[in-house]
Amino acid sequence: MTNPLLWLDGDPTDGRRARVPEPSDEPTKTAPPPPTPPSAASSRPARPFRAALAGGLVSAVLVGGGALGLGLVHTGDTTTTPVSASLPAAPASTSVGAVKQGNVASIYAAASPGVVSVRTNSGSGTGFVVDANGTLVTNAHVVGDASRVQIQFSDDRTATATVRGVDRSSDLAVLNVDTSQTGRLHALEFADSSTVRTGQLAVAIGSPFALPQTATAGIVSGTGRHIQAPDGFQIDSVIQTDAPINPGNSGGPLLDANGRVIGVNSQIETGGSGNGNVGIGFAIPSNTVRDVIPRLERGETIQRAYLGVSTTDSSTPGAVVGSTTPGSPAAQAGIRAGDVIVAVGGTTVQTPDDVAAAIQDRRPGERVTVEVRRDGQTQTLDVTLAARPDQAP
């Protein structure tokens, strides 16, 4: 078993196996205080946005599990290449502004006005502004089942935000605040996460252990990682960083050398008996955010394709089917435990992760061929993908 992954805030899901409560205080049950008007906030000194740390959960990662039946943060420039049907980069007038490339103090000064602390009745986390007219992003596991959350800005203003949408498969949530109460917000700009490279600068801003507006820095220490989402499925193309992130950082931005968002901090890997940072954090890539957030704002329920297999590594190229979910597309197509999946939709499968990658951009109802090796022979099976269930089996 690998070291456990720690959800940085909130209760990601109920009923997931292999989870261990974080040794922390019980979450507070008191209701959040009413918002403080901007005028009052600006007249008093800033103070910490103190909220009880959530009872974070340590989830043991299912090693070698296939992405479909299993689940769960060069100092170079990155670009803002548009992503189809995605959240656009913030306009220059509302973006992070002038940044001295690679200067952490400059990056923090420019970006921190767009970062907020987020509090619910059961825990706290971080979020950030993506639209000057009131749209913010955080993690789905930060907001949980809440319909409204309390947020605090870097200048100590507080406001109540409405949860507009939640996507547990990507661990993302979109919030909205009334800018007639807060004034125009300071939006952060997105980078194209497909251009992120190992070794480049990474800066995190958030509220670890309820300490708001904390900045930490490191590098991107890996790309193309996979973590478990709150619904038990897998989040792909995740960015790994050694920038210290801890409980309370969830939902905050991971920034590049130009102060642009390359990811949303979500989880850390822990070691030993403690739940603190050991230098391995994971962030949901910005391109995923840019795709999901506009759809949630429109009120869409995001459906993803589902195959319904649990796979493990094979001694030869391919992914061994450990089990198929009864009634799933895989089961209905005749895929069996012990089969070795060698191709999906014409794409060669080398590892279990390749199975997920082959269907991640497909849609429910789409037909796809799955090649399996069984009893020394290769068979091609036609599968009609279904919509992913609310929770991984």
VOPAGU-2260 file (C-alpha; in pm, 1 decimal, decimal comma):
REM VOPAGU-2260
SITE   aa  ch    i         X         Y         Z
SITE  MET   A    0       0,0       0,0       0,0
SITE  THR   A    1     126,9     349,2     -78,9
SITE  ASN   A    2     131,3     633,7     167,3
SITE  PRO   A    3    -216,9     776,9     216,4
SITE  LEU   A    4    -345,0    1075,0      27,0
SITE  LEU   A    5    -485,6    1347,1     250,3
SITE  TRP   A    6    -783,1    1551,8     145,0
SITE  LEU   A    7    -677,1    1901,2     237,5
SITE  ASP   A    8   -1018,0    2009,7     367,2
SITE  GLY   A    9   -1373,4    1893,0     408,3
SITE  ASP   A   10   -1536,3    1552,0     386,4
SITE  PRO   A   11   -1486,7    1436,2      25,4
SITE  THR   A   12   -1737,6    1156,0      31,1
SITE  ASP   A   13   -1938,9     929,7     252,1
SITE  GLY   A   14   -1899,2     555,0     239,0
SITE  ARG   A   15   -1562,7     532,8      70,8
SITE  ARG   A   16   -1353,6     244,8     195,5
SITE  ALA   A   17   -1001,1     266,9     334,0
SITE  ARG   A   18   -1048,5     606,7     485,7
SITE  VAL   A   19    -908,7     717,6     819,5
SITE  PRO   A   20   -1018,9    1032,6    1006,7
SITE  GLU   A   21    -753,8    1299,1    1042,0
SITE  PRO   A   22    -652,4    1338,3    1409,3
SITE  SER   A   23    -798,0    1686,0    1450,9
SITE  ASP   A   24   -1067,0    1863,2    1643,7
SITE  GLU   A   25   -1429,1    1785,9    1564,1
SITE  PRO   A   26   -1561,4    2024,9    1298,7
SITE  THR   A   27   -1747,6    2324,7    1426,4
SITE  LYS   A   28   -2125,0    2322,3    1411,5
SITE  THR   A   29   -2173,9    2695,0    1460,4
SITE  ALA   A   30   -2327,5    2889,6    1175,9
SITE  PRO   A   31   -2100,5    3128,8     987,0
SITE  PRO   A   32   -2119,3    3494,6    1093,7
SITE  PRO   A   33   -2305,8    3744,4     873,1
SITE  PRO   A   34   -2102,0    3919,5     604,7
SITE  THR   A   35   -1918,7    4234,1     706,1
SITE  PRO   A   36   -1988,1    4533,7     482,0
SITE  PRO   A   37   -1682,4    4644,7     285,5
SITE  SER   A   38   -1677,2    4982,7     455,0
SITE  ALA   A   39   -1659,2    4829,6     800,7
SITE  ALA   A   40   -1398,8    4577,6     697,3
SITE  SER   A   41   -1168,1    4841,8     559,0
SITE  SER   A   42   -1179,0    5040,9     883,8
SITE  ARG   A   43   -1043,0    4766,3    1109,0
SITE  PRO   A   44    -712,3    4580,3    1105,9
SITE  ALA   A   45    -700,7    4249,3     924,7
SITE  ARG   A   46    -738,2    3942,6    1142,2
SITE  PRO   A   47    -720,0    3572,2    1064,2
SITE  PHE   A   48   -1029,8    3410,1     918,8
SITE  ARG   A   49   -1048,2    3152,9    1194,5
SITE  ALA   A   50   -1254,4    2847,6    1117,9
SITE  ALA   A   51   -1231,0    2500,0    1258,7
SITE  LEU   A   52   -1021,8    2273,3    1042,3
SITE  ALA   A   53   -1236,6    2012,9     882,2
SITE  GLY   A   54   -1211,8    1652,4     978,9
SITE  GLY   A   55    -999,7    1576,1     675,9
SITE  LEU   A   56    -992,9    1218,0     554,2
SITE  VAL   A   57    -688,5    1010,3     470,6
SITE  SER   A   58    -768,8     782,0     178,8
SITE  ALA   A   59    -552,0     486,7      91,4
SITE  VAL   A   60    -483,5     487,2    -280,1
SITE  LEU   A   61    -585,9     170,9    -462,1
SITE  VAL   A   62    -254,9      76,7    -618,2
SITE  GLY   A   63    -254,4     -15,0    -983,0
SITE  GLY   A   64    -628,2      11,6   -1012,4
SITE  GLY   A   65    -780,0      91,5   -1345,1
SITE  ALA   A   66    -912,7     439,8   -1385,7
SITE  LEU   A   67   -1261,4     336,4   -1478,7
SITE  GLY   A   68   -1370,3     117,7   -1194,0
SITE  LEU   A   69   -1152,8     281,2    -929,7
SITE  GLY   A   70   -1073,2     628,9    -827,1
SITE  LEU   A   71    -963,5     847,2    -521,4
SITE  VAL   A   72    -173,3    1906,5    -577,8
SITE  HIS   A   73    1298,8    2454,9   -1632,0
SITE  THR   A   74    1160,6    2784,9   -1500,9
SITE  GLY   A   75     973,3    2843,6   -1817,6
SITE  ASP   A   76     688,9    3046,4   -1947,0
SITE  THR   A   77     346,6    2892,7   -2005,5
SITE  THR   A   78      98,7    3021,7   -2256,1
SITE  THR   A   79    -269,6    3102,5   -2245,1
SITE  THR   A   80    -370,3    2917,4   -2557,7
SITE  PRO   A   81    -750,6    2912,1   -2572,9
SITE  VAL   A   82    -923,1    2585,8   -2486,4
SITE  SER   A   83   -1237,6    2502,4   -2680,7
SITE  ALA   A   84   -1558,6    2576,9   -2488,9
SITE  SER   A   85   -1353,1    2671,2   -2187,6
SITE  LEU   A   86   -1324,4    2954,1   -1942,0
SITE  PRO   A   87   -1125,8    3230,4   -2115,3
SITE  ALA   A   88    -818,9    3391,2   -1970,4
SITE  ALA   A   89    -902,7    3696,4   -1762,8
SITE  PRO   A   90    -885,4    4026,7   -1953,8
SITE  ALA   A   91    -581,1    4237,3   -1886,4
SITE  SER   A   92    -774,7    4489,8   -1678,5
SITE  THR   A   93    -875,6    4227,4   -1423,5
SITE  SER   A   94    -589,5    3979,1   -1440,5
SITE  VAL   A   95    -296,7    3947,7   -1203,1
SITE  GLY   A   96    -133,9    4252,5   -1355,3
SITE  ALA   A   97     235,9    4324,1   -1391,3
SITE  VAL   A   98     450,5    4048,1   -1243,8
SITE  LYS   A   99     827,0    4022,3   -1230,9
SITE  GLN   A  100     868,0    3678,1   -1383,1
SITE  GLY   A  101     987,4    3426,1   -1129,2
SITE  ASN   A  102     974,7    3673,3    -838,4
SITE  VAL   A  103     761,0    3510,8    -568,0
SITE  ALA   A  104     696,2    3836,1    -381,1
SITE  SER   A  105     577,9    3998,7    -703,9
SITE  ILE   A  106     358,1    3699,8    -790,0
SITE  TYR   A  107     203,1    3704,2    -443,4
SITE  ALA   A  108     139,0    4079,3    -447,4
SITE  ALA   A  109     -34,7    4056,2    -783,1
SITE  ALA   A  110    -239,9    3741,8    -719,7
SITE  SER   A  111    -334,1    3751,0    -351,2
SITE  PRO   A  112    -621,2    4004,2    -392,1
SITE  GLY   A  113    -796,0    3737,4    -598,6
SITE  VAL   A  114    -754,6    3458,7    -340,2
SITE  VAL   A  115   -1013,7    3402,2     -67,0
SITE  SER   A  116   -1056,3    3188,3     241,2
SITE  VAL   A  117   -1365,5    2967,7     225,0
SITE  ARG   A  118   -1560,7    2850,9     527,9
SITE  THR   A  119   -1856,2    2616,7     567,5
SITE  ASN   A  120   -2026,6    2488,9     882,4
SITE  SER   A  121   -1795,9    2187,8     878,1
SITE  GLY   A  122   -1458,8    2314,9     766,7
SITE  SER   A  123   -1247,3    2563,5     579,5
SITE  GLY   A  124   -1045,2    2590,6     261,1
SITE  THR   A  125    -944,2    2831,0     -13,1
SITE  GLY   A  126   -1085,0    2964,8    -338,4
SITE  PHE   A  127    -999,2    3224,1    -600,9
SITE  VAL   A  128   -1170,4    3467,5    -834,9
SITE  VAL   A  129   -1195,0    3377,9   -1204,1
SITE  ASP   A  130   -1436,4    3648,6   -1315,1
SITE  ALA   A  131   -1442,3    4007,5   -1190,8
SITE  ASN   A  132   -1821,5    3993,9   -1194,3
SITE  GLY   A  133   -1842,5    3743,9    -910,3
SITE  THR   A  134   -1733,5    3391,9   -1013,0
SITE  LEU   A  135   -1494,5    3197,3    -789,8
SITE  VAL   A  136   -1349,8    2845,6    -796,5
SITE  THR   A  137   -1278,5    2603,6    -513,9
SITE  ASN   A  138   -1279,9    2226,4    -457,6
SITE  ALA   A  139   -1597,5    2021,4    -447,6
SITE  HIS   A  140   -1475,1    1857,0    -128,0
SITE  VAL   A  141   -1436,5    2200,3      34,0
SITE  VAL   A  142   -1802,3    2299,8     -12,5
SITE  GLY   A  143   -1940,5    1949,7      44,1
SITE  ASP   A  144   -2320,4    1967,1      50,0
SITE  ALA   A  145   -2333,5    2337,6     137,9
SITE  SER   A  146   -2544,2    2569,6     -77,1
SITE  ARG   A  147   -2384,1    2884,3      68,5
SITE  VAL   A  148   -2034,6    2946,8     206,5
SITE  GLN   A  149   -1859,1    3233,0     379,3
SITE  ILE   A  150   -1557,4    3386,1     206,9
SITE  GLN   A  151   -1295,2    3635,1     316,9
SITE  PHE   A  152   -1078,7    3846,3      88,5
SITE  SER   A  153    -717,9    3952,2     139,3
SITE  ASP   A  154    -829,7    4295,0     265,9
SITE  ASP   A  155   -1042,7    4127,5     535,1
SITE  ARG   A  156   -1376,8    4188,6     365,5
SITE  THR   A  157   -1621,4    3901,6     408,6
SITE  ALA   A  158   -1918,1    3797,3     199,0
SITE  THR   A  159   -2159,8    3511,4     151,7
SITE  ALA   A  160   -2114,3    3314,8    -171,0
SITE  THR   A  161   -2369,3    3090,1    -335,7
SITE  VAL   A  162   -2258,7    2747,4    -460,0
SITE  ARG   A  163   -2360,6    2754,4    -827,0
SITE  GLY   A  164   -2243,1    2407,4    -920,4
SITE  VAL   A  165   -2035,4    2111,7    -807,5
SITE  ASP   A  166   -1858,6    1843,7   -1011,1
SITE  ARG   A  167   -1734,5    1567,9    -782,9
SITE  SER   A  168   -1564,1    1387,3   -1071,2
SITE  SER   A  169   -1316,6    1673,3   -1112,1
SITE  ASP   A  170   -1334,1    1790,6    -747,3
SITE  LEU   A  171   -1433,4    2138,6    -862,2
SITE  ALA   A  172   -1703,8    2378,3    -747,3
SITE  VAL   A  173   -1808,4    2721,1    -872,2
SITE  LEU   A  174   -1917,5    2997,6    -635,8
SITE  ASN   A  175   -2085,2    3329,7    -702,6
SITE  VAL   A  176   -2088,7    3649,3    -497,6
SITE  ASP   A  177   -2298,8    3962,2    -542,0
SITE  THR   A  178   -2053,8    4226,6    -660,5
SITE  SER   A  179   -2302,6    4499,8    -569,3
SITE  GLN   A  180   -2202,8    4412,1    -213,6
SITE  THR   A  181   -1832,8    4342,7    -266,4
SITE  GLY   A  182   -1743,8    4567,3    -557,3
SITE  ARG   A  183   -1563,4    4449,5    -869,4
SITE  LEU   A  184   -1336,6    4155,4    -794,4
SITE  HIS   A  185    -974,4    4084,3    -884,0
SITE  ALA   A  186    -971,8    3788,3   -1124,7
SITE  LEU   A  187    -674,1    3560,6   -1177,4
SITE  GLU   A  188    -559,5    3457,2   -1522,7
SITE  PHE   A  189    -532,6    3097,4   -1639,8
SITE  ALA   A  190    -234,2    2941,7   -1812,0
SITE  ASP   A  191    -251,4    2646,9   -2050,1
SITE  SER   A  192    -170,1    2351,7   -1824,0
SITE  SER   A  193     -73,5    2134,0   -2119,7
SITE  THR   A  194     246,1    2339,9   -2146,8
SITE  VAL   A  195     343,7    2295,7   -1780,5
SITE  ARG   A  196     679,1    2123,1   -1744,1
SITE  THR   A  197     854,9    1953,4   -1456,2
SITE  GLY   A  198    1105,0    2186,9   -1290,9
SITE  GLN   A  199     925,6    2516,2   -1349,3
SITE  LEU   A  200     836,9    2749,9   -1061,9
SITE  ALA   A  201     515,3    2683,6    -869,6
SITE  VAL   A  202     363,6    2920,2    -611,4
SITE  ALA   A  203      65,7    2829,1    -392,5
SITE  ILE   A  204    -153,5    3079,0    -207,8
SITE  GLY   A  205    -410,9    2962,0      43,8
SITE  SER   A  206    -522,4    2922,2     403,7
SITE  PRO   A  207    -331,7    2625,3     548,4
SITE  PHE   A  208    -439,4    2549,4     904,2
SITE  ALA   A  209    -672,5    2853,9     884,9
SITE  LEU   A  210    -380,9    3093,0     825,3
SITE  PRO   A  211    -515,6    3307,2     537,8
SITE  GLN   A  212    -308,6    3449,1     253,5
SITE  THR   A  213     -16,9    3213,9     308,0
SITE  ALA   A  214     226,3    3184,6      16,8
SITE  THR   A  215     457,9    2890,4     -42,3
SITE  ALA   A  216     683,0    2817,9    -336,7
SITE  GLY   A  217     854,9    2525,7    -501,0
SITE  ILE   A  218     858,8    2363,8    -840,8
SITE  VAL   A  219     637,5    2147,6   -1053,7
SITE  SER   A  220     775,9    1808,9    -954,3
SITE  GLY   A  221     570,8    1597,3   -1192,5
SITE  THR   A  222     294,0    1606,3   -1451,1
SITE  GLY   A  223      40,4    1358,6   -1580,8
SITE  ARG   A  224     -37,3    1221,9   -1234,5
SITE  HIS   A  225    -366,7    1066,2   -1127,0
SITE  ILE   A  226    -560,3    1120,1    -804,5
SITE  GLN   A  227    -893,1    1002,7    -673,1
SITE  ALA   A  228   -1193,5    1232,7    -703,3
SITE  PRO   A  229   -1460,7    1263,1    -434,0
SITE  ASP   A  230   -1685,2    1027,3    -632,3
SITE  GLY   A  231   -1417,1     756,4    -628,8
SITE  PHE   A  232   -1320,3     789,6    -994,7
SITE  GLN   A  233    -989,7     918,9   -1126,3
SITE  ILE   A  234    -878,5    1272,3   -1210,7
SITE  ASP   A  235    -621,4    1268,8   -1489,5
SITE  SER   A  236    -336,9    1499,2   -1600,7
SITE  VAL   A  237    -284,3    1617,7   -1243,9
SITE  ILE   A  238      11,9    1844,0   -1160,1
SITE  GLN   A  239     246,8    1736,9    -880,7
SITE  THR   A  240     431,7    2003,1    -681,3
SITE  ASP   A  241     670,6    2026,7    -389,1
SITE  ALA   A  242     542,8    2373,8    -298,4
SITE  PRO   A  243     424,7    2312,1      60,3
SITE  ILE   A  244      45,9    2278,8      76,4
SITE  ASN   A  245    -139,8    2160,0     384,6
SITE  PRO   A  246    -494,2    2120,1     520,9
SITE  GLY   A  247    -671,3    2445,1     433,7
SITE  ASN   A  248    -494,1    2493,4      97,8
SITE  SER   A  249    -758,7    2299,1     -92,8
SITE  GLY   A  250    -926,1    2501,3    -364,7
SITE  GLY   A  251    -648,5    2759,9    -384,5
SITE  PRO   A  252    -444,3    2843,5    -693,2
SITE  LEU   A  253    -111,4    2697,4    -798,9
SITE  LEU   A  254      60,8    2970,4   -1001,2
SITE  ASP   A  255     337,3    2978,6   -1259,6
SITE  ALA   A  256     633,0    3218,9   -1289,6
SITE  ASN   A  257     402,5    3479,4   -1445,7
SITE  GLY   A  258     140,5    3456,7   -1170,8
SITE  ARG   A  259    -109,7    3263,2   -1381,7
SITE  VAL   A  260    -312,6    2971,0   -1252,5
SITE  ILE   A  261    -181,4    2632,0   -1364,4
SITE  GLY   A  262    -386,3    2426,9   -1119,8
SITE  VAL   A  263    -621,0    2407,2    -821,3
SITE  ASN   A  264    -456,3    2254,7    -513,1
SITE  SER   A  265    -647,6    1949,0    -395,2
SITE  GLN   A  266    -456,1    1674,3    -214,7
SITE  ILE   A  267    -125,8    1590,3     -52,2
SITE  GLU   A  268      47,6    1261,4       6,2
SITE  THR   A  269     145,1    1199,6     366,2
SITE  GLY   A  270     399,9     975,4     531,5
SITE  GLY   A  271     437,1     819,2     873,8
SITE  SER   A  272     187,6     903,5    1145,0
SITE  GLY   A  273     149,0    1271,7    1060,8
SITE  ASN   A  274     -81,5    1437,5     811,3
SITE  GLY   A  275     144,0    1730,5     724,3
SITE  ASN   A  276     312,3    1806,6     396,2
SITE  VAL   A  277     599,8    1580,7     294,1
SITE  GLY   A  278     673,3    1756,4     -33,7
SITE  ILE   A  279     418,6    1584,7    -259,1
SITE  GLY   A  280     106,7    1781,2    -342,3
SITE  PHE   A  281    -140,9    1756,3    -628,7
SITE  ALA   A  282    -330,9    2021,5    -823,8
SITE  ILE   A  283    -615,8    1978,6   -1070,7
SITE  PRO   A  284    -490,7    2117,4   -1404,6
SITE  SER   A  285    -613,9    2456,8   -1519,3
SITE  ASN   A  286    -740,8    2322,1   -1851,6
SITE  THR   A  287    -979,9    2096,1   -1663,2
SITE  VAL   A  288   -1098,6    2398,1   -1464,4
SITE  ARG   A  289   -1147,0    2602,1   -1781,0
SITE  ASP   A  290   -1362,1    2328,5   -1927,1
SITE  VAL   A  291   -1572,9    2246,5   -1620,6
SITE  ILE   A  292   -1648,7    2584,9   -1462,4
SITE  PRO   A  293   -1845,8    2743,6   -1752,9
SITE  ARG   A  294   -2058,6    2430,5   -1776,8
SITE  LEU   A  295   -2136,2    2439,7   -1407,1
SITE  GLU   A  296   -2224,1    2807,6   -1434,7
SITE  ARG   A  297   -2475,6    2719,3   -1706,0
SITE  GLY   A  298   -2636,4    2469,5   -1471,6
SITE  GLU   A  299   -2520,1    2163,5   -1663,2
SITE  THR   A  300   -2487,8    1824,2   -1501,5
SITE  ILE   A  301   -2156,8    1704,6   -1639,6
SITE  GLN   A  302   -2177,0    1347,8   -1764,5
SITE  ARG   A  303   -1872,2    1139,6   -1840,5
SITE  ALA   A  304   -1830,5     813,1   -2023,7
SITE  TYR   A  305   -1816,5     496,2   -1817,1
SITE  LEU   A  306   -1680,4     152,3   -1901,8
SITE  GLY   A  307   -1710,0     -26,0   -1568,8
SITE  VAL   A  308   -1390,1    -224,2   -1520,3
SITE  SER   A  309   -1130,0    -247,1   -1247,5
SITE  THR   A  310    -784,7    -314,9   -1387,5
SITE  THR   A  311    -434,6    -385,8   -1261,1
SITE  ASP   A  312     -88,6    -396,3   -1414,1
SITE  SER   A  313       2,0    -676,5   -1647,9
SITE  SER   A  314     338,6    -849,8   -1683,6
SITE  THR   A  315     305,6    -771,7   -2053,3
SITE  PRO   A  316     173,8    -454,8   -2221,9
SITE  GLY   A  317    -192,5    -411,3   -2137,0
SITE  ALA   A  318    -421,6    -388,1   -1834,5
SITE  VAL   A  319    -555,3    -696,4   -1657,4
SITE  VAL   A  320    -926,1    -684,4   -1580,6
SITE  GLY   A  321    -970,9    -755,4   -1211,0
SITE  SER   A  322   -1348,9    -728,5   -1221,4
SITE  THR   A  323   -1635,9    -579,6   -1415,9
SITE  THR   A  324   -1927,0    -401,2   -1252,7
SITE  PRO   A  325   -2250,8    -598,6   -1299,2
SITE  GLY   A  326   -2471,1    -435,7   -1560,7
SITE  SER   A  327   -2193,2    -204,5   -1678,5
SITE  PRO   A  328   -2106,7    -152,6   -2047,2
SITE  ALA   A  329   -1800,4    -374,3   -2004,3
SITE  ALA   A  330   -2002,8    -657,8   -1853,3
SITE  GLN   A  331   -2273,6    -631,2   -2117,7
SITE  ALA   A  332   -2011,0    -643,6   -2393,8
SITE  GLY   A  333   -1863,7    -965,3   -2254,2
SITE  ILE   A  334   -1545,1    -833,8   -2096,3
SITE  ARG   A  335   -1441,8   -1073,7   -1818,1
SITE  ALA   A  336   -1214,2   -1081,4   -1517,8
SITE  GLY   A  337    -872,6   -1206,6   -1632,7
SITE  ASP   A  338    -896,7   -1046,8   -1977,4
SITE  VAL   A  339    -603,6    -825,3   -2070,9
SITE  ILE   A  340    -715,3    -503,6   -2239,6
SITE  VAL   A  341    -463,8    -422,1   -2511,0
SITE  ALA   A  342    -646,5    -145,1   -2701,6
SITE  VAL   A  343    -946,9      85,6   -2663,3
SITE  GLY   A  344   -1090,0     264,6   -2964,6
SITE  GLY   A  345    -781,9     176,8   -3164,9
SITE  THR   A  346    -546,8     325,7   -2903,5
SITE  THR   A  347    -287,3      84,8   -2764,1
SITE  VAL   A  348    -308,3      18,6   -2390,0
SITE  GLN   A  349      22,3     -23,9   -2206,6
SITE  THR   A  350     -94,9      32,8   -1847,5
SITE  PRO   A  351    -425,9      62,8   -1658,4
SITE  ASP   A  352    -405,7     442,4   -1682,5
SITE  ASP   A  353    -422,0     414,6   -2060,9
SITE  VAL   A  354    -769,7     264,7   -2035,5
SITE  ALA   A  355    -899,2     578,2   -1863,9
SITE  ALA   A  356    -716,1     806,7   -2104,1
SITE  ALA   A  357    -875,2     630,6   -2401,2
SITE  ILE   A  358   -1230,3     716,0   -2294,2
SITE  GLN   A  359   -1189,4    1036,1   -2092,0
SITE  ASP   A  360   -1289,4    1259,1   -2385,0
SITE  ARG   A  361   -1569,3    1035,0   -2505,8
SITE  ARG   A  362   -1938,9    1076,5   -2429,7
SITE  PRO   A  363   -2207,2     843,8   -2288,6
SITE  GLY   A  364   -2377,0     650,3   -2567,0
SITE  GLU   A  365   -2067,3     646,5   -2785,8
SITE  ARG   A  366   -1961,9     309,5   -2926,0
SITE  VAL   A  367   -1601,1     202,5   -2887,3
SITE  THR   A  368   -1406,9    -115,8   -2965,7
SITE  VAL   A  369   -1213,5    -284,2   -2686,5
SITE  GLU   A  370    -947,0    -538,4   -2779,6
SITE  VAL   A  371    -874,7    -800,2   -2514,9
SITE  ARG   A  372    -631,3   -1087,0   -2495,6
SITE  ARG   A  373    -801,9   -1400,5   -2363,1
SITE  ASP   A  374    -657,6   -1749,5   -2351,6
SITE  GLY   A  375    -375,3   -1643,9   -2582,0
SITE  GLN   A  376    -606,2   -1500,7   -2846,3
SITE  THR   A  377    -710,2   -1142,8   -2919,9
SITE  GLN   A  378   -1078,7   -1060,2   -2940,0
SITE  THR   A  379   -1245,3    -733,4   -3038,5
SITE  LEU   A  380   -1560,3    -641,5   -2846,7
SITE  ASP   A  381   -1800,6    -356,5   -2922,8
SITE  VAL   A  382   -1892,3    -150,9   -2616,9
SITE  THR   A  383   -2155,8     121,5   -2584,7
SITE  LEU   A  384   -2034,2     354,9   -2312,8
SITE  ALA   A  385   -2277,0     460,3   -2040,3
SITE  ALA   A  386   -2294,0     766,0   -1815,1
SITE  ARG   A  387   -2067,5     744,8   -1513,8
SITE  PRO   A  388   -2261,0     668,7   -1192,5
SITE  ASP   A  389   -2264,7     913,9    -901,9
SITE  GLN   A  390   -2016,8     700,6    -709,3
SITE  ALA   A  391   -1755,5     450,2    -820,4
SITE  PRO   A  392   -1861,3      95,1    -734,4
